[in-house]
Amino acid sequence: MGDKIGRGFDNALYIEQQSAEIIRRTERFGKLYIEVGGKLFKDLHAARVLPGFDPDVKIRMLQKLKDRIEFIVCIYAGDVEHRKHRADTGTTYDNEVLCLIDEVRKWGFLVRAVVMTRFDPSMKVAAGFANKLRHLGIEVKTHGVIKDFLSDIDHTLSPQGCGRNEFVETERPIVVVIGPGPSSGKLSTCFNQLYHEHQLGHRAGYAKYETFPVWNLPLKHPVNIAYEAATADLGDVNLVDTYHLEAYGVEAINYNRDLEAFPVLRSLLARVMGEDAYRSPTDMGVNRVGFAITDDAAVRKAAGQEIIRRHFQAACDAMDGRDDEGPLKRIDGLMADLGLEETDRTVVAPARVAAENAQRLGKGYLGIFAGAAIQLRDGTILTGRNSPMMHAASSMILNALKYLAGLPDWLHLIPETYTRSIMDMKSQTFHQTASNLDVAELLIALGISAANSNAVERAVDKLVELRGCDVHLTHMVSDGDAAGLRRLGVSMTCDPQFPTKNLVVE
């Protein structure tokens, strides 16, 4: 049995405090442009480091203010032109914009427009995407590059700067500005809107809505250190907000980029808003997540687990050539500071033992001996190992479902004829070297088998109980394992070992 992490976060309290803070800030300025940093939907990082945190609690909070809110979605034209992909989902940034619009609308909000930032008419792919949006009935505005945006305030706030960019006409008092990823142009869009509002004689203000770092937790609190681990590829570092400390005598935590940019941002905001509204980067935020933490010990433990998870992710990225070893070294330094080891993640050692047992018994496949482990919600840890018929992760899933459904170990949930048929198709029709079943294939086979067996149907009904469970694999996942485990919603880590001796992973 593994150690369970208790709940440490109160969603209802967060919704109450966060919505009240946004209302207060809106009443102060009359109209408020909110730049959203991080994820507004499905914030799985927050859910992992703040046990009990609803991944959609931020959009649920905004629903309380739905009639006062409209959205602007930003995307950097260069990301469209170069077909940039999100690292976590593999989707292109332009497709992510469409997903964001669908998601915002699904929750009942109005999307006013898409702003394409740093756009140049020579960008044919970006221009094509803008036309596609217009054909879909979505208003599109384009912004050009403002030379010396943060260093030449006079130029930025002039007819030749923001004045040349298109203005999005909005009607509601709260405008939420989102984008598909970093550097989408959310801040510049907010400034552009404020400039035009000011030119039109309208009162309007700016605020930043982020979750991490948590400004009212200590600098070295594991939750804040977990944010550094999550942004290790960006080189973000948490620091004491010296401006806030000097102004109020209160220690608050922010990160280096906001602190470095604050003097210029303060000057810009003062000019465009007509008042010096903020004395520190922390002042700009409307972030109340720290006030909804109810169990500090639980969130400390969960944050430590997230740091270890980020270590494995960075190690795999370095091994696979997706990144250099810089992020890994930074995260390893954070782990050392907190006294964390890889095996403090409870599922790591059992997965490695399963792989060792596979090798000892000669039960691997094509010279690879792989193990997998999952920790269920009751703390029970179950394992799986690879074989000529299944990937280690697939074996693990079957063992977990049997346990949850109260079925005997000897029971075959998938008839051997089904398994053989899939394997034959992979090897004979598609000429794949490895024909054993990955997790995506296993799930399809389970769905078919459930039509003819009450026992399998009981097992399939237990798939939902795997969501949020910790999983570790001794080898990096194939595409099929990754897709299947992502659908199951598990929190997965892998050792930085290739899953095959072939150069191409099928």
Buried (B, 14 or more C-beta within 10 A) or exposed (E): EBEBBEBBBBBEBBBBBBBEBBBEBBEEBEBBBBBBBBBBBEBBBBBBBBBBBBBBBBBBBBBBBBEBBBBBBBBBBBBBBBEBBBEEEEBBBBBBBBBBBEBBEEBEBBBBBBBBBBBEEEBEBBBEBBEEBEEEEBBBBBBBEBEEBBEEBEBBBBEEBBBEBBBBEBEBBBBBBBBBBEBBBBBBBBBBBBBBBBBEEEEBBBBBBBBBBBBBBEEEBBBBBBBBBBBBBEEBEBBBBBBBBEBBEEBBBBBEBBBEBBEBBBBBBBBBBEEEBBBBBBBBBBBBBBBBBBBEEBBBBBBBBBBBBBBBBBBBBBBEEEBEEEBBEBBBEBBEEBEBEBEBBBBBBBBBBBBBBBBEEEBBBBEBBBBBBBBBEEEEBBBBBBBEBBBBBBBBBBBBBBBBBEBEEEEEBBBEEBBEEBBEEBBEEEEEEBBBBBBBBBBBBBEEBBEEBEBBBBBBEBBEBBEBBBBBBBBBBBEBBBBBBBEBBBBBBBBBBBBBEEEEBB
